[in-house]
Amino acid sequence: MRLNGLRGEEKADNGGKEESGTKGAAGKDASSPAGNGGGAKGTDRPSGGGRPPRRRAVRIMRWTALCLALLVLGASAAGYLYYRHLNGNIRKGKLNLGDKQLDRSVPNAAGQRPLNILLLGSDSRSSKENQDLGGAREEADRPGLADVQMLVHVSADRSNMSVVSVPRDTRVTIPKCTDPADGKVYQETSSQIINTSLQNGGPGCTVATWEELTGIPVDHFMMIDFAGVVSMADAVGGVPVCVKSNIRDDKSGLRLEKGTHTIKGEQALQWLRTRHGFEDGSDIGRTHAQHLYMNSMVRQLKSGSRLSDPGQLTDLAESATKALTVDKDLGSVKKLYDLGNDIKRVPSSRITMTTMPWVQDPQDPDAHVIPKKGDADKLFSLVRNDIALDGKDKKKPEPADAKGPAQHAAKVAKDKIAVTVFNGTGTPVLPPAAGRGSDVAAYLVKQGFTKTTSDSTPRAQADTTITYPKQTQRADALAVAKALGLPDDAVRLSPSAEQVTLVIGGDWREGDTYPKPTDAKGDGKGDAKKADGKKSGGSKPSGGDDEDPKNGKGKPENDNKAPESADPLNGDDKSACMEVNPINRF
């Protein structure tokens, strides 16, 4: 967003340098060539009468400059005070309340890191405004539930953005969390659904839960409540949405006729909260409606059609800052502005909205879901490895010596390669596998890499990686990968690495060599539709990797693309329209 009065670059023009002069006996300016006093030459003031005296002109210029300076000073002071006011609106919290936190994503070859931001919508009734909007005043003292959860992944090169929603009814492992306000400890549990994680100390526990579920390191969180949704929707002037039939949902209050409508205020909140009115009446339909709304809002903001004057920008600034709770590292207008600048670089055509592939929970199939084996793993892996979900990533040119470890074995002297090994097997739930760093380092020494050492500095990441700082060291890194059975795509150029560096991830907790990949299609259980009409794995058929014709390498053509069971929606898709639950039509 661009804020009025915050730029501070304006400078007052004093109208030119002030020139001094004295008046001659005849009352004319002595500096004038026509003056009887024969003053100094070189002035550009014409002779003759009928013009205001120079002293008066200088005085006018001086007062004008002074007024301009005061105005600029006043604007700067007001801007600074307004900046402080906006900063004061923002509520802040600790990023991660778990005992462990995943390491940040590995930078790409240009030193850029991807950004992972967890967006949360709280159903808290703690304020009168939220009670008026959400009802249930008797729940005013109940801690909020995170009924909306989306991970926004902005690629390292800022060329694309992926959004992954997890339905609020997903049963997950919620790790041990400590409330920073009172020190209360919430023990690990695997019997609760993901939206309750917010009650275990705040959004930092939801962050810890996401890192455990996905293996994706979360850099920031942003949480908004009912009142915030309403004020933000009003500030942008409304958001266009579409329904395929007339819809009436008495639980949320949403009522729309068939077609496209621009919704704002409380109606926008009704749209985002409605679950019974869409598709099969489950939380899955609600995530799809939220994706349609978000895509439309992004297009609205990018067009700038609703934000063309300072008043609208000020309204948006007030609404956004009052609506947000963020992590401490994101807790200022400048940081939010910088983040917005990063995100707006992504074209809407490269934004992909998805929902975690799911199956019904065997423990409570009528109420809860769990991640779909294979498909959910694939979706999370694509995000972890910064691969666009739309399948449109440009193929990165391979280095001249990047044809595989086997071709480089004879080119490198193993005993000359310095390798550092880290144990990164710890997760928010599982402790690090004991001795992994030293064990694998010892194995490499036996393989001839005699300059290998282990480092006990704590690390935590989902995928095992080998990084190297300079292109000339790629052959060395590939030789290490070959010795361990690691695939080539685990080897990455990273300027931040000091030397060839192996981080053993949570995917390799035992054994001297890297385990072979498991069947990406999962066990196939739970894929059939149930007799009650509920679908498994989303609104589209699901069955692991895309069943497209094979390419020349024997892999599915869309292997690096979100599975269809994730219901991907492109940010430029203006034709998206929500199916209405038959029992909620009128």
C-alpha positions in Angstrom: 0.0 0.0 0.0 1.1 3.6 -0.6 0.5 6.0 2.3 -0.1 9.7 2.1 2.4 11.8 3.9 4.9 9.0 4.5 7.3 9.4 1.7 9.3 12.2 3.3 11.3 13.0 0.2 9.6 16.4 -0.6 11.9 19.4 -0.4 10.7 23.0 -0.3 11.9 25.2 -3.1 12.9 28.6 -1.7 12.6 30.3 -5.0 16.3 30.8 -5.7 19.1 32.4 -3.7 18.3 35.7 -2.0 20.2 38.7 -3.3 21.1 41.7 -1.2 21.1 45.3 -2.2 20.8 48.9 -1.0 18.7 51.8 -2.3 20.3 54.8 -3.8 19.4 58.5 -3.2 16.8 58.5 -5.8 15.0 55.7 -4.1 15.8 53.2 -6.8 17.6 49.9 -6.1 21.3 50.7 -6.0 22.1 47.4 -7.7 20.2 48.4 -10.8 22.2 49.7 -13.7 19.7 52.5 -14.1 20.0 53.5 -10.4 21.6 56.9 -9.7 23.9 55.2 -7.2 25.7 53.3 -10.0 25.6 50.0 -8.1 27.2 46.7 -9.0 26.5 45.3 -12.4 25.1 41.9 -13.3 21.6 42.0 -11.8 18.7 40.8 -14.0 16.2 43.2 -12.6 14.9 45.5 -15.3 14.8 49.3 -14.9 11.8 51.4 -14.9 8.9 52.2 -12.7 5.6 50.4 -12.0 7.2 47.3 -10.5 7.2 46.4 -6.7 10.5 47.2 -5.0 13.0 44.4 -4.7 13.0 44.4 -1.0 9.3 43.6 -1.0 9.8 40.9 -3.6 12.6 39.4 -1.4 10.3 39.5 1.6 7.5 37.8 -0.3 10.0 35.1 -1.4 11.3 34.7 2.1 7.8 34.3 3.6 6.8 31.9 0.8 9.9 29.7 1.4 9.2 29.8 5.2 5.6 28.8 4.7 6.6 26.0 2.4 9.2 24.8 4.9 6.7 24.8 7.7 4.2 22.9 5.5 6.7 20.3 4.7 7.8 20.1 8.3 4.2 19.8 9.4 3.5 17.1 6.8 6.6 15.2 7.8 5.6 15.4 11.4 2.1 14.4 10.7 3.3 11.5 8.5 5.6 10.3 11.2 2.9 10.5 13.8 0.5 8.7 11.5 3.2 6.1 10.8 3.5 5.5 14.5 -0.3 5.4 14.8 -0.5 2.6 12.2 2.3 0.7 13.8 0.4 0.9 17.1 -2.7 -0.7 15.4 -0.8 -3.9 14.6 -1.0 -6.7 17.2 2.1 -8.9 17.4 2.9 -12.4 18.6 5.7 -15.0 18.7 6.2 -16.8 15.5 6.6 -20.4 16.7 5.5 -21.7 20.1 6.9 -25.2 19.7 10.1 -26.6 21.1 11.6 -26.9 17.6 11.5 -24.8 14.5 12.4 -25.8 11.0 15.4 -24.1 9.4 14.6 -21.4 6.8 14.4 -22.5 3.2 17.7 -22.9 1.3 18.5 -19.9 -1.0 18.6 -20.4 -4.7 21.7 -19.9 -6.9 21.1 -16.1 -6.8 20.9 -16.0 -3.0 17.1 -15.5 -3.0 14.9 -17.3 -0.5 11.3 -18.2 -1.0 8.7 -16.7 1.5 6.2 -18.8 3.4 3.4 -16.9 5.1 0.6 -18.6 7.1 -2.7 -16.7 6.8 -5.2 -17.4 9.6 -8.8 -16.4 10.1 -9.9 -16.4 13.7 -13.5 -16.9 14.9 -12.8 -15.1 18.2 -15.8 -13.3 19.8 -13.6 -11.3 22.2 -14.8 -7.9 21.0 -18.4 -6.6 20.8 -18.0 -6.0 17.1 -17.0 -9.7 16.6 -19.9 -10.8 18.7 -22.3 -8.7 16.6 -20.9 -10.2 13.4 -20.4 -13.8 14.5 -23.1 -14.2 17.2 -22.5 -16.6 20.1 -22.0 -13.8 22.7 -21.8 -16.6 25.3 -18.5 -17.6 23.8 -16.9 -14.2 24.4 -14.3 -15.8 26.7 -13.6 -18.7 24.5 -10.2 -18.6 22.8 -10.5 -18.3 19.0 -10.4 -21.1 16.6 -8.3 -20.9 13.3 -11.2 -21.7 11.0 -9.3 -20.3 7.9 -5.8 -21.6 7.3 -3.8 -20.9 4.1 -0.1 -21.1 3.5 1.1 -18.5 0.9 4.4 -19.5 -0.8 6.1 -16.8 -2.8 8.9 -18.3 -5.0 12.5 -17.3 -4.4 12.6 -15.4 -7.8 9.1 -13.9 -7.1 7.8 -15.3 -10.4 5.0 -17.3 -9.0 2.9 -17.9 -5.9 1.3 -21.0 -4.5 -1.5 -21.1 -1.9 -2.3 -24.3 0.1 -5.4 -24.4 2.3 -5.9 -27.1 4.9 -9.5 -27.7 5.9 -10.2 -26.7 9.5 -11.6 -30.2 10.2 -8.3 -32.0 9.4 -7.1 -34.2 12.3 -3.3 -33.6 12.8 -0.6 -33.9 15.3 -0.4 -30.7 17.3 3.0 -30.4 18.9 3.8 -29.3 22.4 3.4 -25.6 22.7 4.0 -23.0 25.5 1.8 -20.0 25.9 4.2 -16.9 26.0 1.6 -14.9 28.0 1.4 -17.2 31.1 3.9 -20.0 30.5 1.1 -22.7 30.3 2.3 -25.8 28.5 0.0 -27.6 26.1 1.2 -31.2 25.5 1.4 -32.8 22.1 -1.8 -34.4 20.9 -2.9 -36.3 17.8 -6.6 -36.4 18.6 -7.6 -32.8 17.8 -8.4 -31.0 14.5 -6.1 -28.3 13.2 -8.3 -25.3 14.0 -7.9 -26.0 17.7 -4.2 -25.4 17.6 -4.9 -21.6 17.9 -6.2 -22.3 21.4 -2.8 -23.7 22.5 -1.2 -20.4 23.2 -2.0 -18.5 20.0 -1.1 -18.4 16.3 2.5 -19.5 17.0 1.2 -23.0 17.9 -0.7 -23.2 14.6 2.7 -22.3 12.9 4.4 -25.2 14.7 1.5 -27.5 13.7 1.9 -26.5 10.0 5.6 -27.1 10.1 5.0 -30.6 11.5 2.3 -31.4 9.0 4.0 -30.1 5.8 7.8 -29.9 6.5 7.6 -26.3 5.1 9.4 -23.7 7.2 7.0 -20.8 8.0 8.6 -17.3 7.8 5.6 -15.2 9.0 2.0 -15.4 10.1 -0.8 -13.0 9.6 -4.2 -13.4 11.4 -7.4 -11.6 10.9 -10.8 -11.7 12.8 -14.4 -11.1 11.7 -14.3 -7.4 12.0 -11.1 -7.2 10.0 -12.6 -9.1 7.1 -15.5 -6.7 7.0 -13.4 -3.6 7.2 -10.9 -4.9 4.6 -13.7 -5.8 2.1 -15.2 -2.3 2.5 -11.8 -0.7 2.1 -11.2 -2.3 -1.3 -14.7 -1.4 -2.5 -16.1 -4.9 -2.6 -15.0 -8.2 -4.3 -16.8 -9.9 -7.3 -17.9 -13.5 -6.6 -20.1 -15.9 -8.5 -22.7 -18.6 -7.7 -24.2 -21.1 -10.2 -27.6 -21.1 -8.4 -29.6 -19.0 -5.9 -28.1 -19.6 -2.5 -29.5 -19.1 1.0 -27.5 -20.2 4.1 -29.4 -19.4 7.3 -26.4 -20.3 9.4 -24.1 -17.7 7.9 -26.8 -15.4 6.6 -25.6 -15.5 3.0 -28.3 -15.0 0.4 -27.5 -14.4 -3.3 -29.2 -14.9 -6.5 -27.6 -16.9 -9.4 -24.8 -15.0 -11.1 -22.0 -12.5 -10.2 -22.2 -10.1 -7.3 -19.8 -7.6 -5.8 -19.8 -8.3 -2.1 -18.4 -6.2 0.7 -18.7 -5.7 4.4 -20.8 -8.2 6.4 -21.8 -10.0 3.2 -18.1 -10.7 2.4 -17.8 -12.3 5.9 -20.9 -14.4 5.2 -19.3 -15.6 2.0 -16.0 -16.6 3.6 -17.8 -18.3 6.6 -20.4 -20.3 4.6 -19.8 -24.0 4.6 -23.2 -25.6 4.4 -24.2 -23.6 1.4 -21.5 -24.7 -1.0 -20.8 -28.0 -2.8 -21.5 -30.9 -0.4 -21.9 -28.7 2.7 -18.5 -29.6 4.1 -15.5 -27.4 5.0 -13.9 -28.3 1.6 -16.5 -26.2 -0.3 -15.7 -23.3 2.0 -12.0 -23.5 1.1 -12.9 -23.3 -2.6 -15.1 -20.3 -2.0 -12.3 -18.6 -0.1 -9.9 -19.3 -3.1 -12.4 -17.7 -5.5 -12.7 -14.6 -3.2 -8.9 -14.3 -2.7 -8.2 -14.5 -6.4 -10.8 -11.9 -7.2 -9.5 -9.6 -4.5 -5.9 -9.9 -5.8 -7.1 -9.0 -9.3 -9.0 -6.0 -7.8 -6.0 -4.7 -5.9 -3.7 -5.2 -8.9 -6.0 -3.2 -11.2 -5.9 -0.3 -8.8 -9.5 0.6 -9.8 -10.7 0.9 -6.2 -7.6 2.6 -4.8 -7.2 5.7 -6.9 -7.2 8.4 -4.2 -5.4 9.1 -0.9 -8.7 8.6 1.1 -9.1 5.1 -0.1 -5.5 4.3 0.6 -5.8 5.7 4.1 -8.9 3.6 4.7 -7.1 0.5 3.6 -4.1 1.3 5.8 -6.3 1.8 8.8 -8.4 -1.3 8.1 -5.4 -3.5 7.4 -3.3 -2.6 10.4 -6.3 -2.7 12.8 -7.3 -6.1 11.4 -4.0 -7.9 11.8 -2.1 -9.9 14.3 1.4 -10.8 12.9 4.6 -12.2 14.1 7.1 -9.8 15.7 9.4 -9.8 12.7 6.6 -8.5 10.5 5.2 -6.1 13.1 5.6 -2.7 11.3 4.1 -0.8 8.4 7.4 -0.7 6.6 7.9 -4.5 6.8 4.3 -5.1 5.7 4.8 -2.6 2.8 8.0 -4.4 1.8 6.2 -7.7 1.9 3.4 -6.3 -0.2 5.9 -5.1 -2.8 7.4 -8.6 -2.9 4.1 -10.2 -3.4 2.7 -7.8 -6.0 5.6 -8.7 -8.3 3.9 -12.0 -8.9 1.5 -11.9 -11.9 -2.0 -13.1 -11.2 -1.6 -15.7 -14.0 1.1 -17.4 -11.9 -0.9 -17.7 -8.7 -2.3 -21.1 -7.9 -4.8 -21.8 -5.2 -5.1 -25.4 -3.9 -6.6 -27.4 -1.1 -4.7 -30.2 0.7 -5.7 -33.6 -0.9 -7.6 -35.4 1.8 -9.5 -38.6 2.7 -12.0 -39.2 5.4 -10.6 -39.7 8.9 -11.0 -43.4 9.9 -11.5 -42.3 13.5 -14.4 -40.0 12.6 -15.3 -40.3 8.9 -18.4 -38.2 9.1 -16.7 -35.2 10.7 -13.0 -35.1 10.1 -10.5 -35.6 7.3 -6.8 -36.5 7.2 -4.1 -35.8 4.5 -4.3 -38.1 1.5 -1.2 -40.2 1.3 0.8 -39.6 -1.8 -1.1 -36.6 -3.2 -0.7 -34.5 0.0 2.9 -35.5 0.2 3.5 -34.5 -3.4 1.9 -31.1 -2.9 3.9 -30.3 0.2 7.1 -31.5 -1.5 6.6 -29.2 -4.5 6.2 -26.2 -2.1 9.2 -27.2 0.0 11.3 -27.4 -3.2 10.0 -24.1 -4.5 8.4 -25.7 -7.6 5.4 -23.8 -9.0 2.1 -25.7 -8.7 0.9 -24.6 -12.1 3.6 -26.7 -13.9 4.8 -23.7 -15.8 8.2 -23.3 -14.2 10.8 -22.6 -16.8 13.4 -25.4 -17.0 16.5 -24.2 -15.3 19.6 -24.6 -17.5 21.8 -27.3 -16.2 25.4 -26.5 -15.5 27.9 -28.0 -18.1 28.9 -30.6 -15.5 25.5 -31.5 -14.2 24.9 -34.8 -16.1 24.9 -37.0 -13.0 27.3 -38.1 -10.3 28.5 -41.2 -12.1 30.2 -39.2 -14.8 32.1 -37.2 -12.3 33.5 -39.9 -10.0 36.8 -40.0 -11.9 37.1 -36.2 -12.1 37.2 -35.5 -8.3 39.7 -36.5 -5.6 37.5 -37.6 -2.7 40.2 -37.0 -0.1 40.4 -33.4 -1.2 36.7 -32.6 -0.7 35.8 -30.8 2.6 32.3 -31.9 3.6 30.3 -30.7 6.7 27.4 -32.9 7.9 24.5 -31.6 10.0 21.8 -33.7 11.7 18.5 -32.0 10.6 16.2 -34.9 11.4 14.4 -33.2 14.3 10.8 -32.1 13.7 8.3 -30.1 15.8 7.2 -33.5 17.1 10.1 -35.9 16.7 13.5 -35.3 18.4 16.6 -35.6 16.2 17.6 -39.1 15.4 20.6 -39.6 17.7 24.0 -39.6 16.1 22.9 -39.2 12.5 25.4 -36.5 11.7 28.4 -38.3 13.1 27.3 -41.7 11.7 26.8 -40.5 8.1 30.1 -38.5 8.4 31.9 -41.6 9.5 30.4 -43.5 6.5 31.6 -40.8 4.1 35.1 -41.1 5.6 35.1 -44.8 4.9 34.1 -44.0 1.3 37.2 -42.0 0.8 35.9 -38.5 1.8 38.5 -38.2 4.5 38.0 -34.4 5.1 34.4 -35.0 6.2 33.3 -33.6 9.7 30.0 -33.4 11.5 28.6 -30.3 13.1 26.4 -30.6 16.2 24.7 -27.2 15.6 20.9 -27.9 15.7 19.2 -28.1 12.3 15.7 -29.1 11.3 14.4 -29.6 7.7 12.1 -32.1 6.0 14.3 -32.9 2.9 17.9 -34.0 2.8 20.0 -31.6 0.8 23.6 -31.1 -0.3 24.6 -27.5 -1.0 27.7 -26.0 -2.4 28.8 -22.3 -2.7 30.5 -22.2 -6.1 29.7 -23.7 -9.5 33.1 -25.2 -9.7 32.3 -27.4 -6.7 29.2 -29.0 -8.2 31.2 -32.1 -9.3 32.4 -32.5 -5.7 28.8 -32.3 -4.3 27.5 -34.8 -6.9 30.3 -37.2 -5.9 29.1 -37.0 -2.3 25.5 -37.5 -3.5 26.5 -40.6 -5.5 28.2 -42.1 -2.4 25.1 -41.7 -0.3 22.5 -42.7 -3.0 21.0 -39.2 -3.0 19.2 -38.0 -6.2 20.7 -35.2 -8.3 17.9 -32.8 -7.4 19.0 -32.9 -3.7 22.2 -31.1 -4.8 21.8 -27.3 -5.0 24.0 -24.3 -5.5 23.7 -22.0 -2.5 26.0 -18.9 -2.1 25.3 -19.0 1.7 27.1 -22.4 2.1 30.7 -22.2 3.2 31.7 -25.5 1.6 30.0 -28.7 0.5 27.3 -29.1 3.2 25.1 -32.1 3.8 22.0 -31.6 6.0 20.3 -34.9 6.8 16.5 -34.2 6.8 13.6 -35.8 8.5 13.2 -38.0 5.4 16.3 -40.0 6.3 16.4 -41.0 10.0 18.3 -44.2 9.7 20.8 -46.2 7.5 24.0 -45.3 5.7 22.5 -44.6 2.3 19.4 -42.6 1.4 16.2 -44.7 1.2 14.7 -45.3 -2.1 11.5 -43.3 -2.9 8.2 -44.9 -1.9 5.3 -45.3 -4.2 4.0 -41.7 -4.8 0.5 -43.0 -5.5 0.0 -44.0 -1.9 -2.0 -47.0 -0.7 -5.1 -46.2 -2.6 -7.3 -46.5 0.4 -10.3 -44.3 0.9 -10.6 -43.2 -2.7 -14.1 -44.4 -3.3 -17.1 -42.3 -2.8 -19.0 -43.2 0.3 -22.6 -44.2 0.1 -23.8 -40.9 1.7 -22.4 -39.0 -1.3 -19.4 -37.5 0.4 -16.3 -37.5 -1.8 -12.8 -38.4 -0.9 -9.9 -36.3 -1.8 -11.8 -33.2 -3.0 -14.3 -32.5 -5.7 -12.3 -34.0 -8.5 -11.1 -37.6 -9.0 -7.9 -38.4 -7.2 -5.4 -41.2 -7.5 -1.9 -40.0 -6.9 0.2 -38.6 -9.8 -1.6 -37.3 -12.9 -2.6 -40.1 -15.2 -1.3 -38.3 -18.3 0.5 -40.0 -21.2 4.0 -40.8 -20.4 6.8 -38.7 -21.7 10.1 -39.9 -23.0 11.6 -40.3 -19.6 8.8 -42.6 -18.3 7.4 -40.0 -15.9 4.0 -38.3 -16.0 4.2 -35.1 -18.0 2.7 -33.1 -15.2 4.9 -34.6 -12.4 5.9 -31.2 -11.3 2.4 -29.9 -10.9 -0.2 -29.9 -8.2 -2.3 -33.1 -8.3 -5.8 -32.8 -9.5 -7.1 -33.8 -6.1 -5.8 -30.4 -4.8 -8.4 -28.7 -6.9 -6.0 -26.1 -8.3 -7.4 -22.7 -9.3 -5.5 -20.2 -11.4 -5.4 -16.6 -10.3 -6.6 -15.4 -13.7 -9.5 -17.7 -13.9 -12.5 -15.2 -14.0 -14.9 -18.0 -14.9 -14.8 -19.7 -11.5 -18.2 -20.0 -10.0 -19.3 -21.8 -6.9 -21.6 -24.9 -6.9 -24.5 -24.5 -4.5 -25.5 -27.3 -2.1 -29.0 -28.5 -3.4 -30.5 -28.1 0.1 -29.5 -24.5 0.3 -31.0 -23.3 -3.0 -34.1 -21.2 -3.3 
